[in-house]
């Protein structure tokens, strides 16, 4: 089995954790790839080294070591190559991670292919202007349309299948996947406003979002908190379910509610 390991070395303790992960995998007979730039750090291991794209294309599955952002980033890139990903939590909450740093013994199940795949829906956002496609983006968590650099409200319009859904003046709007909606429910208490409750759309619907502000402050579209794009006047964002799904590896039998309760308890401690 070929496994590529992508550690986020900006997180404390990740290099030591990655050493342990690589050792367990190589001792178990897996071929392990790590990015070239990390060769000075992991040259004493049995890992092989390639550039990021080659390491991703060669592997049967990808391992992300870090927080939820690291897992999200690696899992999305793996998804475009129809590959699965496993997150090892070295951050704080680690809601998207498959295992914790004290559960590395479970990696033998990965080598032996004793796992299941949890497929997560993604969204595709296409920015259009005057009938021309400017760019397309895929998200696993959310698409956020928000005000620009100044603390001024923006006018947001949302339609679905040509029918008006919402016209509002606000700080912005969040369009999330089922994965992203869970995070917002934990962080902000969910749909708790009488006037601005969350709206759930079926997977076959397409939303069109427009946002306008004054000339000196263009609204911004952010994808998964990692990419930001200025929305010039006249831009429309077409949002629908992506044809691509993110495939997360599950090594433990915990169901969604068990994981959710565990993370809530960890957060309170």
N, C-alpha and C positions, 0 to 999 in steps of 0.2 A: 504493500500500500504506500502511496506517495502522499505525504502531508506537508503542506507549507505552513510555517509558523510566522505570524506577523505580530511582534510585540510592540507596544507603545512604550518606549523607553523613557518617555517624559513622566510616567507614573512611578511613584516610589516602589522599589522592590520588584519591579517587573523584570529586570535583567536576571536576578537570581531565580525568579519564578520560571522564566523562559529556559534557563539552564536545566532546571529539573524536568520541565516538559520535554525538551529535546532529548534528554537522557532516557527518560521512560519510553519515548517513541522509538528511538534508535535501538535501545536494548530489546525492544519488542519486535524488531525486524522491519520497522517502517523506514522508508527513505524520506529524509526530512530536508526541506529546503528553507533557507533564510535569505533575506535580502543581502545583496553584496555589501552595502554600507555598514552592515553589522558584523562583517567578518572579523575585524579586530577584536570584537567582544566575544564572539562565539567560536573562534578558530580552534579552541581546545576540544570542542565537541565533535561528534561524527556527522554534523550537518553539512550539507552541500550549499553552495551559494550561487544565486542568480539575481538578476534585476527583478524588480517587483512584478512586472508583467509576465516574465518568463516563469517565475516562481508560482504565480497564480495559474497560469495556463497548464503547467506540468502536473499540478496536484490533483488528487482525487477529492480532497477536501482541504479547507483552509481553517487554521486556528488563529483567532484573534485574542491577544492577551492585553487586557486593559480594562477600561470602563465601558459603559454602554455605548459611548460615542465611537470607541474603537471597534466594538463588535458590529455596530450598525454600518460603519464605513467598509469594513472588510466583507461583511455578509452581502452588502449591495454589490460590491465589485465581483464577488464570487457568483452572484445571481446572474449577471450578464453572460457568464460562461457556463451557466447551468450547473454550477457546483454548489455543494453544501458547505456550511460554515459552523464552527463551534466557538463560542465565546467562553473564555476563562476569566472570571472576575478578579481584577486587581485594583478595582476602583472602589466606589462607595456603594451605591444601591445595586448595580449589576443586575437589573431586572431582565435584560436580554441574554445574560450569560447562561451557558449550559451547566457549568460547574464552578465551584468556588476553589480558591487556592489550596484548601485543605482536602480536596477531593480528587487529587491527581491520579489516584489509583484507578479511577474509572476510565482512564485513558486506554487501558488494556481492552476495554469494550469497543473503543473506537477502532483500534488496530484489528480486532476480530470482527468488525462490522456488526456488532451487537447493539444497534441503536435504531431509533426511528427518526424520520424527518418531519419536522413541523413546518409546513408551508405557510408563509405569510403573504397576504395580498399587498401589492404596491399600487401607488397612483402614478399616473403620467400627467404632467403639466406641460402644455404647449403654449408658448407666448406668441401671439399673432398680432399683426398690425396691418390694417388695410388689405386683409386677405393674404398677407405674406407670413409664413412661419419664420419667426426669428430664432427660436431655440426650443428644445424639448428636454425635459428633466423627469427623472423617476425618483419617487420617495418611498421610504418604508415607514416613516413616522408621520411627517406632516409637511404641509405647504402653508407658510404664514405670509400673509399680505399685510404689511404694516406701514406706518408713516415713515417719512425719511428722517433727515438729521434734526429737524426742528419739531418741537412738541406742539404740533398742530394736528387737529383731527383730519381724517381723510373721508371722502365719500366713496362707499363701497356698494356695488350693485352685484347681486347674484341672481342668475337665472338657471333654470333646469328645464331642458327640452323646450326652450322658448318661452317658458312661463316664469314670471317674477317670483323669486323666493324671498329676497330681502333687499331693502334699500336703507342704508344706515350711514350715519356720520359717527365715526368711532376711531379708536387707535388702530384697528385692523380686524382681520378675521383669520381663523385657523381652520384649515380643511385637513382632517387627519384620517389615517387608516384605522382599522380596529386596533392595531398595535399601538399607534400613537394616542388613540383616545383613552387607553388605559393609563398612560403616563399622565395625561392631563387630568384625569379623574383623581389620581393620587396627589398631584401637585396643587390643584386648584379646587378640589371638592366636586368636580364634575358639573353637570348642568344645573346649577343652583340658583340661577337668576330667573325671576318670574317673566321678565320682558324679553330676555335673550337666551332662551333655552337652546340646547344643542338640537340639531336636526340630523336625523339618520336617513341616508339615501341608499337605495338598492344599488347593487354592483353594476347594473346595466345603464345607469344614468350618467349623463355628462353635464357638468356644471360649467358656466361661463362667469368669470369674475372680472369686474373692471374696478379700478381704483383711481380716483382723481384728487389732485391737490393743487395748490398754487404753483406758479411757474418756477419758483425758487426751491421747491421741496418735492422731488419726485418720490412716490411710494416705492416700496421695496418688496420683492418676493424672495423669501428665504426657503430653501429646500433642505429639510432634515437638519436645520441649524448649521449647515456646512457651506452652502453656496448662496450668495446673495446677488440679486439682479435688479437694477433700476427699471422701473416701469414708466416709460415716457408716455405723454398724453396720447390716447387712442389705442393703447395696448389692451388686449383681451387675453385672459388666461383660460384656456380650455382644459378642464380637469376630468379625467375618467380613469377607470380601472386599467392598470397596466397589464400587458400580456405576460410580463415577467413576474415571477414570484421569488421571494427570498426563502431559501431553504436552510432552516436552523436545525442543527443536530441536537437530539435529546438523548442523553445517556442515563437519565434517571426517570423513574416512573411517576414522578410528581405531576399532578394535573395543574391546570391554570390556577385554580383557587388556592391550592396548597402553596404554590409559589407566591401568589399575591399576598396571602396572609403572613408568610414568612418574611417577605420584604417589608411589610408594614411594621411588623414587630422589630426587625433590625433597625428600621428608621427611627423608631421611638426610643430605642436603647441609647 
